[in-house]
Amino acid sequence: MSQMGVGMSECLSLGPWGEDELPAVLADLAGAQQPRKFALCEVERAGDKVTDAHIYLWGLDFGRESGGSGPGAVFVSPDGWTGNSDSAEGALECFSLIRDLQLVWL
């Protein structure tokens, strides 16, 4: 099951809950469904030496299964453009056609 498919029944505690328990239950739910953070970093080279590196984009990967629905990976560049892909790896594959990029999981 993908991360987005995790529901209340997969959380550590089962309901019903009192108001005093609700913050912990919701934190558990959000923790179980949180996306993975990543960055695509652009590397500049001169021959076999790395001369510079910077962030090409920041992203969140929601773990969409192949052929599944959901956001997959969403990302934003430091310049403000946004996009989405099936996964962080898919974004890397696409943008690596035009840039020298490395995927970094955070």
N, CA and C of each residue as an Amber inpcrd file, in Angstrom:
protein
   318
   0.8440000  -1.1710000   0.0000000   0.0000000   0.0000000   0.0000000
   0.8900000   1.2360000   0.0000000   0.5400000   2.2300000  -0.8050000
   1.3250000   3.4620000  -0.8590000   1.1400000   4.2650000   0.4130000
   2.0490000   5.2260000   0.6210000   1.9460000   6.0700000   1.8030000
   0.6150000   6.8000000   1.8400000   0.1140000   7.2230000   0.6890000
  -1.1390000   7.9700000   0.6600000  -2.3200000   7.0750000   1.0090000
  -2.1620000   5.7490000   0.9410000  -3.2490000   4.8470000   1.2480000
  -3.3600000   4.5050000   2.7230000  -2.4740000   5.0400000   3.5430000
  -2.5170000   4.7540000   4.9720000  -3.6630000   5.5330000   5.5920000
  -4.5290000   4.8390000   6.2880000  -5.6680000   5.4970000   6.9210000
  -5.5820000   5.3990000   8.4260000  -6.6380000   5.8230000   9.0610000
  -6.6790000   5.8200000  10.5170000  -6.4940000   4.4130000  11.0780000
  -6.9430000   3.3880000  10.3570000  -6.8390000   2.0270000  10.8790000
  -5.3960000   1.5410000  10.9460000  -4.4820000   2.1500000  10.1680000
  -3.0830000   1.7500000  10.1990000  -2.2880000   2.5050000  11.2590000
  -2.8940000   3.4490000  11.9450000  -2.2060000   4.2190000  12.9750000
  -2.0460000   3.3780000  14.2370000  -1.2030000   3.8700000  15.1290000
  -0.8750000   3.1110000  16.3290000  -2.0610000   2.8790000  17.2430000
  -2.9650000   3.8280000  17.3460000  -4.1000000   3.6680000  18.2490000
  -5.3980000   3.7130000  17.4570000  -6.3290000   2.8600000  17.8390000
  -7.6180000   2.8030000  17.1610000  -8.6530000   3.5640000  17.9710000
  -9.6250000   4.1780000  17.2580000 -10.6470000   5.0050000  17.9000000
 -11.6850000   4.1720000  18.6040000 -12.6610000   4.8160000  19.2090000
 -12.8600000   6.2730000  19.2300000 -11.8850000   6.9580000  20.1920000
 -11.6970000   8.2690000  19.9490000 -10.7480000   9.0390000  20.7400000
 -11.4560000  10.1950000  21.4240000 -10.9450000  10.5620000  22.5650000
 -11.4060000  11.7670000  23.2380000 -10.6270000  12.9580000  22.7030000
 -11.1330000  14.1510000  22.9600000 -10.4670000  15.3730000  22.4920000
  -9.0280000  15.4610000  22.9870000  -8.7670000  14.9720000  24.1980000
  -7.4100000  15.0430000  24.7360000  -6.4520000  14.1010000  24.0140000
  -6.9630000  13.0330000  23.4020000  -6.1360000  12.0820000  22.6570000
  -5.9510000  12.4860000  21.1990000  -6.8380000  13.3280000  20.6900000
  -6.8600000  13.6420000  19.2650000  -5.5430000  14.2060000  18.7300000
  -4.8550000  15.1440000  19.3880000  -3.5860000  15.6470000  18.8350000
  -2.5600000  14.5400000  18.5860000  -2.4280000  13.5950000  19.5050000
  -1.4690000  12.5000000  19.3260000  -1.8960000  11.5730000  18.1930000
  -3.1940000  11.3110000  18.0820000  -3.7050000  10.4500000  17.0110000
  -3.4570000  11.0990000  15.6500000  -3.7290000  12.4000000  15.5520000
  -3.5130000  13.1000000  14.2820000  -2.0300000  13.1930000  13.9390000
  -1.1730000  13.3720000  14.9370000   0.2750000  13.3790000  14.6940000
   0.7270000  12.0190000  14.1770000   0.1600000  10.9520000  14.7180000
   0.4570000   9.5980000  14.2660000   0.0190000   9.4090000  12.8170000
  -1.1840000   9.8630000  12.4950000  -1.7060000   9.7640000  11.1340000
  -0.8250000  10.5360000  10.1530000  -0.4900000  11.7800000  10.5000000
   0.3470000  12.6020000   9.6200000   1.7340000  11.9900000   9.4590000
   2.2790000  11.4380000  10.5290000   3.5920000  10.7980000  10.4460000
   3.5810000   9.5740000   9.5470000   2.4970000   8.8110000   9.5880000
   2.3910000   7.6110000   8.7610000   2.2430000   7.9430000   7.2820000
   1.7310000   9.1400000   6.9680000   1.4650000   9.5000000   5.5790000
   2.4140000  10.5540000   5.0220000   3.4280000  10.9490000   5.7900000
   4.2640000  12.0470000   5.3310000   5.0790000  11.6700000   4.0960000
   5.2370000  12.6230000   3.1790000   6.0560000  12.3800000   1.9940000
   7.5400000  12.4450000   2.3450000   8.3680000  11.9000000   1.4510000
   9.8220000  11.9900000   1.6090000  10.3080000  13.2680000   0.9460000
  11.1580000  14.0100000   1.6500000  11.7330000  15.2340000   1.0910000
  12.9540000  14.8720000   0.2500000  13.1340000  15.6260000  -0.8370000
  14.3170000  15.4230000  -1.6700000  14.7330000  16.7320000  -2.3170000
  15.9370000  16.7300000  -2.8380000  16.4400000  17.8460000  -3.6340000
  17.1330000  17.2640000  -4.8510000  17.0190000  17.9620000  -5.9670000
  17.8730000  17.6790000  -7.1160000  18.9300000  18.7650000  -7.1160000
  20.1770000  18.3530000  -7.0240000  21.3020000  19.2850000  -6.9700000
  22.0310000  19.2610000  -8.3050000  22.2870000  20.4460000  -8.8400000
  23.0250000  20.5540000 -10.0960000  24.5110000  20.6700000  -9.7910000
  25.2900000  19.8830000 -10.5100000  26.7350000  19.8520000 -10.3380000
  27.3830000  20.4230000 -11.5910000  28.3290000  21.3240000 -11.3990000
  29.1000000  21.8620000 -12.5200000  30.4940000  21.2620000 -12.4630000
  31.0170000  20.8950000 -13.6190000  32.3050000  20.2050000 -13.6930000
  33.2320000  20.8920000 -14.6850000  34.5070000  20.7360000 -14.4130000
  35.5630000  21.0950000 -15.3570000  36.4470000  19.8570000 -15.4510000
  36.2610000  19.1070000 -16.5240000  36.9570000  17.8290000 -16.6300000
  36.4270000  16.8670000 -15.5890000  37.3380000  16.3020000 -14.7870000
  36.9100000  15.3580000 -13.7500000  36.7830000  16.0090000 -12.3770000
  36.8270000  17.3300000 -12.3220000  36.7020000  18.0710000 -11.0620000
  35.3320000  18.7370000 -10.9640000  34.7190000  18.6650000  -9.7850000
  33.4760000  19.3970000  -9.5220000  33.8610000  20.8180000  -9.1360000
  33.3200000  21.7970000  -9.8600000  33.6730000  23.1970000  -9.6130000
  32.6020000  23.9640000  -8.8450000  31.3670000  23.4870000  -8.8820000
  30.2880000  24.1720000  -8.1750000  29.0880000  23.2380000  -8.0870000
  28.1910000  23.5480000  -7.1800000  26.9380000  22.8000000  -7.0380000
  25.9090000  23.7280000  -6.4250000  24.6600000  23.5250000  -6.8070000
  23.5730000  24.3020000  -6.2200000  22.2710000  23.5150000  -6.3210000
  21.2600000  23.9840000  -5.6070000  19.9450000  23.3380000  -5.6240000
  19.2480000  23.6750000  -6.9360000  18.8370000  22.6450000  -7.6720000
  18.0540000  22.8330000  -8.8920000  16.5650000  22.8710000  -8.5540000
  16.1370000  21.9780000  -7.6310000  14.7560000  22.0040000  -7.1540000
  14.6330000  21.2610000  -5.8360000  13.5790000  21.6070000  -5.0900000
  13.1910000  20.9390000  -3.8510000  11.9270000  20.1470000  -4.1370000
  11.7510000  18.9970000  -3.4770000  10.5440000  18.2350000  -3.7410000
  10.0540000  17.3900000  -2.5830000   8.8360000  16.9160000  -2.7550000
   8.1910000  15.9720000  -1.8480000   7.7230000  14.7880000  -2.6780000
   8.1110000  13.5860000  -2.2890000   7.7120000  12.3680000  -2.9920000
   6.6930000  11.6300000  -2.1290000   5.4750000  11.4920000  -2.6650000
   4.3810000  10.8710000  -1.9270000   4.2980000   9.3660000  -2.1400000
   5.2240000   8.7860000  -2.8840000   5.2870000   7.3380000  -3.0120000
   4.1730000   6.7160000  -3.8230000   3.7760000   7.3550000  -4.9220000
   2.7350000   6.7740000  -5.7730000   3.2560000   5.4840000  -6.3920000
   2.4620000   4.4410000  -6.3090000   2.8150000   3.1750000  -6.9260000
   2.6290000   3.2740000  -8.4310000   3.3820000   2.4840000  -9.1820000
   3.2900000   2.4850000 -10.6360000   1.8480000   2.2350000 -11.0720000
   1.3270000   3.1120000 -11.9020000  -0.0390000   2.9970000 -12.3800000
  -1.0850000   3.4700000 -11.3860000  -0.6530000   3.9190000 -10.2140000
  -1.5860000   4.3710000  -9.1890000  -1.9870000   5.8200000  -9.3910000
  -2.8610000   6.2730000  -8.5220000  -3.2660000   7.6690000  -8.5650000
  -2.6110000   8.4020000  -7.4030000  -2.7210000   9.6950000  -7.4030000
  -2.1160000  10.5000000  -6.3550000  -1.0690000  11.4250000  -6.9330000
  -0.4730000  12.2440000  -6.0890000   0.4200000  13.2810000  -6.5980000
   1.7890000  12.7980000  -7.0490000   2.2420000  11.6140000  -6.6880000
   3.5970000  11.2070000  -7.0360000   4.5780000  12.1240000  -6.3370000
   5.3730000  12.8550000  -7.1190000   6.3130000  13.8310000  -6.5610000
   5.9300000  15.2180000  -7.0540000   5.9860000  16.1760000  -6.1610000
   5.7660000  17.5780000  -6.5200000   7.0370000  18.3330000  -6.1650000
   7.3320000  19.3820000  -6.9320000   8.5760000  20.0930000  -6.6830000
   8.4690000  21.5550000  -7.0560000   9.4170000  22.3220000  -6.5320000
   9.5140000  23.7510000  -6.8100000  10.9930000  24.1060000  -6.9290000
  11.2970000  24.9890000  -7.8630000  12.6770000  25.4450000  -8.0250000
  12.9130000  26.6660000  -7.1460000  14.1660000  26.9930000  -6.8560000
  14.4500000  28.2260000  -6.1250000  13.9480000  29.4740000  -6.8620000
  13.7540000  29.3700000  -8.1890000  13.2350000  30.4870000  -8.9790000
  11.7140000  30.5650000  -8.9680000  11.0420000  29.5480000  -8.3870000
   9.5990000  29.6030000  -8.2300000   8.7740000  28.7860000  -9.2010000
   9.3940000  28.1370000 -10.1950000   8.5700000  27.3050000 -11.0670000
   8.2710000  25.9830000 -10.3680000   7.1140000  25.4320000 -10.6530000
   6.6480000  24.2180000  -9.9940000   6.3520000  23.1380000 -11.0160000
   6.2690000  21.9000000 -10.5380000   5.9330000  20.7950000 -11.4220000
   5.6600000  19.5390000 -10.6270000   5.3940000  18.4750000 -11.3630000
   5.1850000  17.1820000 -10.7280000   5.7030000  16.0770000 -11.6330000
   5.9090000  14.9240000 -11.0430000   6.4380000  13.7570000 -11.7380000
   5.8890000  12.5210000 -11.0370000   6.0670000  11.3650000 -11.6510000
   5.6400000  10.1240000 -11.0040000   6.3970000   9.8790000  -9.7030000
   7.6710000  10.3220000  -9.6510000   8.5160000  10.0790000  -8.4830000
   9.7050000  11.0250000  -8.5210000  10.4590000  11.0570000  -7.4330000
  11.7030000  11.8360000  -7.4140000  12.6670000  11.2970000  -8.4630000
  12.7210000   9.9800000  -8.5850000  13.5940000   9.3650000  -9.5780000
  13.1680000   9.7430000 -10.9950000  11.8470000   9.8550000 -11.2150000
  11.3390000  10.2780000 -12.5170000  11.7300000  11.7070000 -12.8380000
  11.6740000  12.5860000 -11.8360000  12.1110000  13.9710000 -12.0320000
  13.5960000  14.0050000 -12.3570000  14.3830000  13.2130000 -11.6410000
  15.8230000  13.1390000 -11.9120000  16.0790000  12.6760000 -13.3420000
  15.3970000  11.6280000 -13.7600000  15.5750000  11.0990000 -15.1160000
  15.2330000  12.1500000 -16.1660000  14.1390000  12.8600000 -15.9720000
  13.7010000  13.8800000 -16.9260000  14.6850000  15.0440000 -17.0000000
  14.9950000  15.6430000 -15.8560000  15.8350000  16.8400000 -15.8530000
  17.3060000  16.5310000 -16.1090000  17.7130000  15.2750000 -15.9110000
  19.0950000  14.8990000 -16.2070000  19.3830000  14.8950000 -17.7030000
  18.3370000  14.9800000 -18.5110000  18.5450000  15.0970000 -19.9570000
  19.1590000  16.4430000 -20.3170000  18.9440000  17.4540000 -19.4760000
  19.4300000  18.7990000 -19.7910000  20.4090000  19.3530000 -18.7560000
  20.5670000  18.6710000 -17.6120000  21.4390000  19.1500000 -16.5360000
  22.2040000  17.9730000 -15.9330000  23.3170000  18.2600000 -15.2780000
  24.0690000  17.2580000 -14.5210000  23.5460000  17.3120000 -13.0880000
  22.6590000  16.3800000 -12.7390000  21.9480000  16.4310000 -11.4600000
  22.2210000  15.2020000 -10.6070000  22.0890000  15.3940000  -9.3060000
  22.1750000  14.3140000  -8.3230000  20.9250000  14.3850000  -7.4500000
  20.3390000  13.2270000  -7.1580000  19.1930000  13.1410000  -6.2490000
  19.7040000  12.9890000  -4.8230000  19.2170000  13.8410000  -3.9350000
  19.5840000  13.7840000  -2.5190000  18.3010000  13.6250000  -1.7080000
  18.2120000  12.5300000  -0.9400000  17.0770000  12.3280000  -0.0340000
  17.3830000  13.0340000   1.2730000  16.4220000  13.7610000   1.7990000
  16.6140000  14.5370000   3.0260000  15.8630000  13.9170000   4.1920000
